[in-house]
Amino acid sequence: MYRVIKSLGYWLSRRQPETLERMARGLAVLCFDLLRLRRRLILNNLKIAFGDDWSEAKRIKTGRAAWKNFFLTAMETLRAVDSDVLANTTYEGLEHIEAALAQGRGAYMIAGHMGNWEVMAASGTRFIAPTSCLVKEIGEGGANQLIDELRRKMGWTPIYRKPAGAALKQVRAVLEGNELVAFMLDQARPGAPHIPFFGQPAKTLTSLAAFWRKHPSPILPVHIQRISPTRHHVTVWPPLDFQRTADHRADTLANTALCNQMLEKIIRQCPEQYFWLHNRWKP
């Protein structure tokens, strides 16, 4: 599997951006319209998020575009086998990261699965400071091995949640080294609390708020938008203001809710590039 996927990456790295877009569009139609993979889930997610403000036709168009964005992200990432996937990436808001790192305590970045999130993580290292990101393994064996290699080749370091306790040690080391650590907060694990997201309770990771409680550092929202295939623009927002009181649990929930509000604001800017394929509002 490792060699097969890597060979596909070499092949994709030699394709023109226009070809990638045509391929992604065709695969989106195949999955969304013909095979109807996750179609009901996607449309339900969009209904929850935007309610009656959106027509059924707009939800269908956005759902198809979300599949297209997913395939473009996968193809662009695999191209890292033999190409510089950040060559056409621009950045704004660097002053927020510079100001944060000037404090000497590192910085947290919060993000969601928008645009090409793999390029977003790598762009931190390319433009400002070494960047790590908490992730979970993708599949098993060769597939995860290759993705891990590509991530490191692009310039960022994956931090895996297992074994228990390992992530906390690595996050602490990153912050002590005055570097950047990113949290993707728009997926949930069993037992996570339900916190409002687009006005509806959604299981939400509270790990960032918990880490921050022990190791307070600036928290910077970041998002990436695809301008066209292989071209991206990254925006860094001003830091969030987390609360800190004597009530640890209340602070964790309130600070995580603040992150959800920020992610919602970002998603509304370009909803067709968000990963609506995930069951965000599971019971």
C-alpha positions in Angstrom: 0.0 0.0 0.0 2.8 2.4 0.9 4.4 2.0 -2.6 1.1 2.3 -4.4 0.1 5.5 -2.7 3.6 7.0 -3.1 3.6 6.1 -6.8 0.2 7.9 -7.1 1.9 10.9 -5.4 4.7 11.0 -8.0 2.0 10.8 -10.8 -0.1 13.6 -9.3 3.0 15.8 -8.8 3.4 15.9 -12.6 -0.2 16.9 -13.3 -1.3 20.5 -14.0 -3.6 22.2 -11.5 -6.4 22.3 -14.1 -6.1 18.5 -14.4 -6.3 18.1 -10.6 -9.5 20.3 -10.5 -11.2 18.2 -13.2 -10.3 15.0 -11.4 -11.6 16.4 -8.1 -14.8 17.6 -9.7 -15.4 14.2 -11.3 -14.7 12.3 -8.1 -17.0 14.7 -6.2 -19.9 14.0 -8.6 -19.2 10.2 -8.4 -19.2 10.2 -4.6 -21.9 12.8 -3.9 -24.4 12.3 -6.8 -23.9 8.8 -8.0 -22.7 6.7 -5.1 -24.4 9.2 -2.7 -21.6 8.6 -0.1 -22.4 10.5 3.1 -24.8 12.6 1.1 -27.5 12.5 3.8 -25.0 13.3 6.5 -23.6 16.2 4.6 -27.0 17.7 3.8 -28.1 17.2 7.4 -25.0 19.0 8.7 -25.6 21.9 6.4 -29.3 22.0 7.5 -28.2 22.2 11.1 -25.6 24.8 10.5 -27.6 27.1 8.2 -31.2 26.1 8.7 -33.9 27.6 6.4 -31.5 30.5 5.4 -30.2 28.1 2.8 -32.3 26.4 0.0 -32.0 22.7 -0.7 -30.2 23.5 -3.9 -27.6 25.6 -2.1 -27.0 22.7 0.4 -26.6 20.3 -2.5 -24.1 22.5 -4.3 -22.1 23.1 -1.1 -22.1 19.4 -0.3 -20.7 18.5 -3.7 -18.1 21.3 -3.3 -17.1 19.8 0.1 -16.3 16.5 -1.6 -14.3 18.3 -4.3 -12.3 20.2 -1.6 -11.6 16.9 0.1 -10.2 15.3 -3.0 -8.2 18.4 -3.9 -6.7 18.4 -0.4 -5.8 14.7 -0.7 -4.2 15.1 -4.2 -2.3 18.3 -3.2 -1.0 16.5 -0.1 0.2 13.5 -2.0 2.0 15.8 -4.5 4.4 16.6 -1.6 6.1 13.3 -2.6 7.9 15.2 -5.4 6.8 18.9 -5.3 6.8 21.9 -3.1 3.1 22.2 -2.1 3.6 25.5 -0.4 5.2 27.2 -3.3 2.0 29.2 -4.1 0.9 29.9 -0.5 0.5 33.5 0.8 0.1 34.6 4.4 -1.5 37.5 6.3 -1.5 38.3 10.0 2.1 37.2 10.7 2.4 40.1 13.1 0.0 38.3 15.5 2.4 35.3 15.6 5.4 37.4 15.9 3.9 39.3 18.9 2.9 36.0 20.5 6.3 34.4 20.2 8.0 37.6 21.5 6.6 36.7 24.9 8.8 33.6 24.8 6.2 31.1 25.8 5.3 29.6 22.4 1.8 29.9 21.0 -1.3 27.7 20.4 -3.0 27.8 17.0 -6.6 26.7 16.7 -8.0 25.6 13.4 -10.6 23.5 11.7 -10.6 21.2 8.6 -10.9 24.1 6.1 -9.3 24.3 2.7 -6.1 22.2 2.7 -5.5 21.8 6.4 -2.3 19.9 5.7 -0.7 22.8 3.9 -2.0 25.2 6.6 0.0 23.3 9.3 3.1 23.3 7.1 2.9 27.0 6.3 3.5 27.9 10.0 7.0 26.3 9.8 7.6 27.8 6.3 6.7 31.4 7.2 7.3 32.0 10.9 8.4 29.2 13.3 8.6 25.4 13.7 5.0 24.1 14.0 3.6 20.9 15.4 0.0 19.6 15.4 -2.0 17.1 17.4 -3.3 14.4 15.0 -4.7 10.9 15.1 -3.3 8.1 12.9 -4.8 7.7 9.4 -5.6 4.1 8.9 -2.9 1.6 9.6 0.4 0.5 8.2 1.7 2.0 4.9 -0.9 4.7 4.5 -0.2 6.3 7.9 3.5 5.9 7.4 3.5 7.8 4.1 1.3 10.6 5.4 3.6 10.9 8.4 6.6 11.2 6.1 4.8 13.7 3.9 3.8 15.9 6.8 7.4 16.0 8.1 8.7 16.7 4.6 6.3 19.6 4.3 7.8 20.9 7.5 5.5 20.2 10.4 5.7 17.7 13.2 2.7 15.4 14.0 2.0 14.9 17.7 0.0 11.6 18.3 -2.4 11.3 21.2 -1.2 7.8 22.0 0.2 6.5 24.2 -1.6 8.3 27.0 0.4 11.3 28.3 2.8 11.5 25.4 1.0 14.4 23.8 1.1 16.5 26.9 4.9 16.1 27.2 5.4 17.0 23.5 3.1 20.0 23.7 5.0 21.2 26.7 8.3 20.8 24.9 7.0 22.8 21.9 5.9 25.7 24.1 9.1 25.7 26.1 11.0 25.9 22.8 9.0 29.0 21.9 7.4 27.2 18.9 3.8 26.8 17.6 1.4 23.9 18.3 -1.9 23.6 16.5 -5.1 22.0 17.7 -7.8 20.9 15.3 -10.9 21.3 17.4 -13.7 20.3 15.0 -13.8 16.6 15.6 -14.8 14.8 18.8 -13.9 11.7 20.8 -16.2 9.6 23.0 -17.0 11.3 26.2 -16.4 14.8 24.9 -18.9 17.4 26.2 -21.6 18.9 24.1 -20.8 22.6 23.4 -22.8 24.9 21.0 -21.6 25.0 17.4 -23.7 26.8 14.9 -26.3 27.1 17.7 -26.6 23.3 18.3 -24.8 21.1 20.9 -21.9 19.3 19.4 -19.3 17.0 21.0 -16.2 19.1 21.1 -12.6 18.4 22.1 -11.6 20.4 25.3 -8.0 19.4 25.1 -6.7 22.9 24.1 -8.5 24.6 27.0 -7.2 21.9 29.4 -3.6 22.3 28.1 -3.8 26.1 28.3 -4.9 25.8 31.9 -1.6 24.1 32.8 0.6 26.0 30.2 -1.0 29.4 29.4 0.3 30.9 26.1 -1.3 33.0 23.4 -4.1 31.4 21.4 -4.2 32.3 17.7 -7.0 31.3 15.3 -5.8 30.3 11.9 -7.5 29.3 8.7 -6.5 28.5 5.1 -8.5 29.2 2.0 -7.9 27.6 -1.4 -7.7 30.3 -4.1 -7.4 27.7 -6.8 -5.8 24.2 -7.1 -2.3 24.3 -5.6 -2.8 28.0 -4.5 -3.7 28.9 -1.0 -3.9 31.9 1.4 -3.5 31.6 5.2 -4.9 34.1 7.6 -3.8 34.4 11.2 -6.4 36.2 13.5 -5.8 38.2 16.6 -5.4 36.1 19.8 -8.4 34.9 21.7 -8.9 36.0 25.3 -9.4 32.9 27.4 -10.9 33.3 30.9 -9.2 32.0 34.0 -11.1 31.7 37.3 -11.1 29.3 40.3 -13.7 27.1 38.5 -11.5 24.9 36.2 -14.4 23.1 34.6 -16.5 26.2 33.9 -13.4 27.8 32.3 -12.7 24.8 30.2 -16.2 24.8 28.8 -16.4 28.6 28.3 -13.0 28.7 26.6 -13.9 25.8 24.3 -17.2 27.5 23.4 -15.2 30.6 22.4 -13.1 28.4 20.1 -16.3 27.0 18.5 -17.6 30.5 18.0 -14.4 31.5 16.2 -14.4 28.3 14.0 -18.0 29.0 13.1 -17.0 32.6 12.0 -14.2 31.2 9.9 -16.4 28.5 8.3 -19.1 31.0 7.3 -16.5 32.8 5.2 -16.1 29.8 2.8 -18.5 27.0 3.8 -17.8 25.0 0.6 -14.3 24.4 1.7 -15.2 22.9 5.1 -15.1 19.2 5.9 -18.9 18.6 6.2 -18.3 14.8 5.7 -17.7 14.4 9.4 -20.7 13.7 11.8 -20.2 16.9 13.8 -23.4 16.7 15.7 -23.4 13.0 16.7 -25.4 12.2 19.9 
